[in-house]
Amino acid sequence: MITGLVRLGILKGDVDELMANNAHRPYFMHGLSHWLGLDVHDVGHYDVDRSRLLEPGMVLTVEPGLYIAVDAECAATVSRHWRAY
């Protein structure tokens, strides 16, 4: 994701340094997935250390996303194709 943000000109700098500094966090502020139950966020209980292993029948989402706020410094440079507003 960071490499793509650099290619788009949204982030500037060395990719490894940007990764080390979590430079993507303003645009990707959550995890990559979550448990899915009878309701969208019906996750049941899992430990904070996230050590629970997947078992047969468990379901989870995979939902990568890049979110650029309207008031973000780079918003004006983002192609209209990628805008949700």
VMD Tcl script that builds the backbone (N, CA, C; Angstrom):
set m [mol new atoms 255]
animate dup $m
set s [atomselect $m all]
$s set {name element resname resid chain x y z} {
  {N N MET 1 A 0.827 -1.182 0.000}
  {CA C MET 1 A 0.000 0.000 0.000}
  {C C MET 1 A 0.876 1.253 0.000}
  {N N ILE 2 A 1.927 1.239 0.809}
  {CA C ILE 2 A 2.795 2.415 0.875}
  {C C ILE 2 A 3.458 2.670 -0.470}
  {N N THR 3 A 3.890 1.609 -1.130}
  {CA C THR 3 A 4.497 1.770 -2.451}
  {C C THR 3 A 3.515 2.442 -3.407}
  {N N GLY 4 A 2.260 2.028 -3.373}
  {CA C GLY 4 A 1.239 2.640 -4.217}
  {C C GLY 4 A 0.997 4.097 -3.870}
  {N N LEU 5 A 0.987 4.410 -2.581}
  {CA C LEU 5 A 0.790 5.797 -2.162}
  {C C LEU 5 A 1.948 6.675 -2.619}
  {N N VAL 6 A 3.158 6.111 -2.625}
  {CA C VAL 6 A 4.318 6.855 -3.130}
  {C C VAL 6 A 4.175 7.063 -4.639}
  {N N ARG 7 A 3.793 6.023 -5.359}
  {CA C ARG 7 A 3.621 6.138 -6.820}
  {C C ARG 7 A 2.572 7.183 -7.184}
  {N N LEU 8 A 1.533 7.284 -6.373}
  {CA C LEU 8 A 0.482 8.275 -6.618}
  {C C LEU 8 A 0.896 9.683 -6.194}
  {N N GLY 9 A 2.008 9.790 -5.475}
  {CA C GLY 9 A 2.465 11.087 -5.004}
  {C C GLY 9 A 1.803 11.532 -3.715}
  {N N ILE 10 A 1.041 10.641 -3.087}
  {CA C ILE 10 A 0.361 10.976 -1.836}
  {C C ILE 10 A 1.350 10.959 -0.680}
  {N N LEU 11 A 2.241 9.977 -0.680}
  {CA C LEU 11 A 3.333 9.940 0.287}
  {C C LEU 11 A 4.629 10.189 -0.464}
  {N N LYS 12 A 5.580 10.808 0.217}
  {CA C LYS 12 A 6.880 11.071 -0.385}
  {C C LYS 12 A 7.959 10.575 0.564}
  {N N GLY 13 A 8.968 9.913 0.002}
  {CA C GLY 13 A 10.079 9.446 0.813}
  {C C GLY 13 A 10.429 8.008 0.504}
  {N N ASP 14 A 11.319 7.468 1.310}
  {CA C ASP 14 A 11.782 6.092 1.174}
  {C C ASP 14 A 10.708 5.139 1.709}
  {N N VAL 15 A 10.355 4.141 0.914}
  {CA C VAL 15 A 9.272 3.222 1.280}
  {C C VAL 15 A 9.552 2.542 2.615}
  {N N ASP 16 A 10.780 2.070 2.837}
  {CA C ASP 16 A 11.103 1.394 4.101}
  {C C ASP 16 A 10.954 2.331 5.295}
  {N N GLU 17 A 11.405 3.566 5.145}
  {CA C GLU 17 A 11.264 4.539 6.239}
  {C C GLU 17 A 9.794 4.874 6.477}
  {N N LEU 18 A 9.041 5.021 5.397}
  {CA C LEU 18 A 7.615 5.309 5.535}
  {C C LEU 18 A 6.908 4.167 6.259}
  {N N MET 19 A 7.276 2.922 5.934}
  {CA C MET 19 A 6.696 1.762 6.632}
  {C C MET 19 A 7.047 1.791 8.109}
  {N N ALA 20 A 8.319 2.036 8.405}
  {CA C ALA 20 A 8.773 2.061 9.800}
  {C C ALA 20 A 8.048 3.136 10.601}
  {N N ASN 21 A 7.671 4.217 9.934}
  {CA C ASN 21 A 6.992 5.329 10.608}
  {C C ASN 21 A 5.470 5.261 10.499}
  {N N ASN 22 A 4.948 4.132 9.987}
  {CA C ASN 22 A 3.492 3.961 9.838}
  {C C ASN 22 A 2.843 5.122 9.094}
  {N N ALA 23 A 3.499 5.584 8.044}
  {CA C ALA 23 A 3.011 6.742 7.292}
  {C C ALA 23 A 1.666 6.490 6.620}
  {N N HIS 24 A 1.268 5.248 6.491}
  {CA C HIS 24 A -0.011 4.906 5.852}
  {C C HIS 24 A -1.205 5.093 6.780}
  {N N ARG 25 A -0.986 5.219 8.078}
  {CA C ARG 25 A -2.085 5.229 9.048}
  {C C ARG 25 A -3.155 6.295 8.805}
  {N N PRO 26 A -2.824 7.493 8.313}
  {CA C PRO 26 A -3.913 8.444 8.051}
  {C C PRO 26 A -4.875 7.968 6.957}
  {N N TYR 27 A -4.442 7.025 6.138}
  {CA C TYR 27 A -5.244 6.554 5.013}
  {C C TYR 27 A -5.751 5.124 5.195}
  {N N PHE 28 A -5.224 4.435 6.170}
  {CA C PHE 28 A -5.613 3.045 6.443}
  {C C PHE 28 A -5.599 2.870 7.952}
  {N N MET 29 A -6.702 3.264 8.579}
  {CA C MET 29 A -6.715 3.400 10.039}
  {C C MET 29 A -7.277 2.209 10.793}
  {N N HIS 30 A -7.478 1.101 10.112}
  {CA C HIS 30 A -8.046 -0.067 10.778}
  {C C HIS 30 A -7.288 -1.306 10.340}
  {N N GLY 31 A -7.757 -2.452 10.755}
  {CA C GLY 31 A -7.131 -3.704 10.351}
  {C C GLY 31 A -7.587 -4.140 8.973}
  {N N LEU 32 A -7.131 -5.284 8.573}
  {CA C LEU 32 A -7.428 -5.798 7.244}
  {C C LEU 32 A -8.699 -6.632 7.214}
  {N N SER 33 A -9.158 -7.074 8.373}
  {CA C SER 33 A -10.334 -7.934 8.376}
  {C C SER 33 A -10.965 -7.946 9.757}
  {N N HIS 34 A -12.094 -8.639 9.872}
  {CA C HIS 34 A -12.716 -8.865 11.173}
  {C C HIS 34 A -13.544 -10.135 11.087}
  {N N TRP 35 A -13.849 -10.681 12.251}
  {CA C TRP 35 A -14.698 -11.867 12.314}
  {C C TRP 35 A -16.075 -11.518 11.793}
  {N N LEU 36 A -16.783 -12.491 11.305}
  {CA C LEU 36 A -18.142 -12.288 10.828}
  {C C LEU 36 A -19.028 -13.345 11.465}
  {N N GLY 37 A -20.121 -12.894 12.083}
  {CA C GLY 37 A -21.025 -13.829 12.744}
  {C C GLY 37 A -22.413 -13.737 12.148}
  {N N LEU 38 A -23.412 -13.892 12.988}
  {CA C LEU 38 A -24.792 -13.806 12.518}
  {C C LEU 38 A -25.148 -12.386 12.110}
  {N N ASP 39 A -24.447 -11.427 12.671}
  {CA C ASP 39 A -24.590 -10.034 12.286}
  {C C ASP 39 A -23.208 -9.573 11.820}
  {N N VAL 40 A -23.125 -8.455 11.153}
  {CA C VAL 40 A -21.862 -8.029 10.540}
  {C C VAL 40 A -20.697 -8.012 11.520}
  {N N HIS 41 A -20.886 -7.438 12.678}
  {CA C HIS 41 A -19.791 -7.358 13.639}
  {C C HIS 41 A -20.056 -8.223 14.877}
  {N N ASP 42 A -20.715 -9.331 14.694}
  {CA C ASP 42 A -20.997 -10.297 15.753}
  {C C ASP 42 A -19.758 -11.178 15.902}
  {N N VAL 43 A -18.786 -10.662 16.625}
  {CA C VAL 43 A -17.470 -11.299 16.632}
  {C C VAL 43 A -17.284 -12.328 17.735}
  {N N GLY 44 A -18.167 -12.332 18.710}
  {CA C GLY 44 A -17.899 -13.201 19.848}
  {C C GLY 44 A -16.712 -12.659 20.633}
  {N N HIS 45 A -16.081 -13.511 21.408}
  {CA C HIS 45 A -14.956 -13.070 22.228}
  {C C HIS 45 A -13.650 -13.606 21.657}
  {N N TYR 46 A -12.657 -12.770 21.605}
  {CA C TYR 46 A -11.308 -13.232 21.300}
  {C C TYR 46 A -10.337 -12.390 22.102}
  {N N ASP 47 A -9.227 -12.980 22.440}
  {CA C ASP 47 A -8.252 -12.324 23.300}
  {C C ASP 47 A -7.622 -11.122 22.622}
  {N N VAL 48 A -7.236 -10.167 23.455}
  {CA C VAL 48 A -6.605 -8.953 22.961}
  {C C VAL 48 A -5.329 -9.276 22.184}
  {N N ASP 49 A -4.624 -10.337 22.577}
  {CA C ASP 49 A -3.370 -10.674 21.885}
  {C C ASP 49 A -3.608 -11.329 20.529}
  {N N ARG 50 A -4.866 -11.555 20.187}
  {CA C ARG 50 A -5.261 -12.093 18.885}
  {C C ARG 50 A -4.616 -13.442 18.583}
  {N N SER 51 A -4.477 -14.262 19.604}
  {CA C SER 51 A -3.819 -15.558 19.436}
  {C C SER 51 A -4.779 -16.670 19.014}
  {N N ARG 52 A -6.054 -16.383 18.941}
  {CA C ARG 52 A -7.017 -17.413 18.571}
  {C C ARG 52 A -6.770 -17.880 17.135}
  {N N LEU 53 A -6.729 -19.180 16.937}
  {CA C LEU 53 A -6.496 -19.749 15.616}
  {C C LEU 53 A -7.811 -19.955 14.884}
  {N N LEU 54 A -7.757 -19.857 13.565}
  {CA C LEU 54 A -8.950 -20.137 12.763}
  {C C LEU 54 A -9.303 -21.608 12.867}
  {N N GLU 55 A -10.591 -21.871 12.926}
  {CA C GLU 55 A -11.093 -23.242 13.001}
  {C C GLU 55 A -12.092 -23.453 11.870}
  {N N PRO 56 A -12.338 -24.707 11.486}
  {CA C PRO 56 A -13.326 -24.974 10.436}
  {C C PRO 56 A -14.668 -24.329 10.789}
  {N N GLY 57 A -15.287 -23.688 9.823}
  {CA C GLY 57 A -16.582 -23.051 10.024}
  {C C GLY 57 A -16.503 -21.583 10.404}
  {N N MET 58 A -15.335 -21.105 10.822}
  {CA C MET 58 A -15.196 -19.685 11.148}
  {C C MET 58 A -15.199 -18.876 9.857}
  {N N VAL 59 A -15.748 -17.673 9.945}
  {CA C VAL 59 A -15.819 -16.797 8.778}
  {C C VAL 59 A -15.212 -15.454 9.152}
  {N N LEU 60 A -14.452 -14.891 8.228}
  {CA C LEU 60 A -13.929 -13.549 8.439}
  {C C LEU 60 A -13.935 -12.802 7.120}
  {N N THR 61 A -13.828 -11.497 7.209}
  {CA C THR 61 A -13.825 -10.660 6.016}
  {C C THR 61 A -12.389 -10.371 5.605}
  {N N VAL 62 A -12.213 -9.976 4.383}
  {CA C VAL 62 A -10.946 -9.422 3.908}
  {C C VAL 62 A -11.330 -8.141 3.190}
  {N N GLU 63 A -11.001 -7.030 3.796}
  {CA C GLU 63 A -11.484 -5.759 3.259}
  {C C GLU 63 A -10.429 -4.668 3.333}
  {N N PRO 64 A -9.437 -4.752 2.467}
  {CA C PRO 64 A -8.463 -3.664 2.438}
  {C C PRO 64 A -9.144 -2.393 1.952}
  {N N GLY 65 A -8.710 -1.282 2.429}
  {CA C GLY 65 A -9.314 -0.033 1.997}
  {C C GLY 65 A -8.357 1.120 2.171}
  {N N LEU 66 A -8.454 2.067 1.306}
  {CA C LEU 66 A -7.651 3.276 1.368}
  {C C LEU 66 A -8.638 4.425 1.494}
  {N N TYR 67 A -8.525 5.205 2.546}
  {CA C TYR 67 A -9.486 6.258 2.823}
  {C C TYR 67 A -8.777 7.604 2.847}
  {N N ILE 68 A -9.160 8.480 1.954}
  {CA C ILE 68 A -8.560 9.810 1.901}
  {C C ILE 68 A -9.658 10.812 2.223}
  {N N ALA 69 A -9.524 11.481 3.352}
  {CA C ALA 69 A -10.533 12.438 3.804}
  {C C ALA 69 A -10.599 13.637 2.860}
  {N N VAL 70 A -11.764 14.222 2.760}
  {CA C VAL 70 A -11.974 15.386 1.903}
  {C C VAL 70 A -10.997 16.498 2.253}
  {N N ASP 71 A -10.694 16.650 3.545}
  {CA C ASP 71 A -9.807 17.727 3.968}
  {C C ASP 71 A -8.342 17.300 4.064}
  {N N ALA 72 A -8.010 16.119 3.562}
  {CA C ALA 72 A -6.614 15.666 3.582}
  {C C ALA 72 A -5.781 16.557 2.676}
  {N N GLU 73 A -4.542 16.758 3.074}
  {CA C GLU 73 A -3.638 17.617 2.320}
  {C C GLU 73 A -3.531 17.191 0.853}
  {N N CYS 74 A -3.597 15.894 0.597}
  {CA C CYS 74 A -3.406 15.373 -0.757}
  {C C CYS 74 A -4.710 15.206 -1.530}
  {N N ALA 75 A -5.845 15.491 -0.933}
  {CA C ALA 75 A -7.138 15.178 -1.554}
  {C C ALA 75 A -7.297 15.777 -2.944}
  {N N ALA 76 A -6.816 16.978 -3.148}
  {CA C ALA 76 A -6.981 17.634 -4.446}
  {C C ALA 76 A -6.190 16.942 -5.544}
  {N N THR 77 A -5.161 16.190 -5.183}
  {CA C THR 77 A -4.323 15.536 -6.193}
  {C C THR 77 A -4.811 14.136 -6.546}
  {N N VAL 78 A -5.804 13.639 -5.827}
  {CA C VAL 78 A -6.310 12.292 -6.075}
  {C C VAL 78 A -7.281 12.332 -7.257}
  {N N SER 79 A -7.089 11.432 -8.192}
  {CA C SER 79 A -7.932 11.367 -9.386}
  {C C SER 79 A -9.407 11.248 -9.000}
  {N N ARG 80 A -10.266 11.899 -9.746}
  {CA C ARG 80 A -11.714 11.823 -9.489}
  {C C ARG 80 A -12.215 10.382 -9.551}
  {N N HIS 81 A -11.535 9.556 -10.317}
  {CA C HIS 81 A -11.904 8.138 -10.434}
  {C C HIS 81 A -11.921 7.445 -9.073}
  {N N TRP 82 A -11.057 7.858 -8.172}
  {CA C TRP 82 A -10.920 7.199 -6.873}
  {C C TRP 82 A -11.677 7.907 -5.766}
  {N N ARG 83 A -12.337 8.993 -6.060}
  {CA C ARG 83 A -13.031 9.757 -5.019}
  {C C ARG 83 A -14.422 9.205 -4.757}
  {N N ALA 84 A -14.806 9.240 -3.500}
  {CA C ALA 84 A -16.148 8.802 -3.121}
  {C C ALA 84 A -17.031 10.008 -2.840}
  {N N TYR 85 A -16.557 11.180 -3.095}
  {CA C TYR 85 A -17.316 12.401 -2.813}
  {C C TYR 85 A -17.344 13.291 -4.023}
}
mol reanalyze $m
mol bondsrecalc $m
mol representation Tube
mol addrep $m
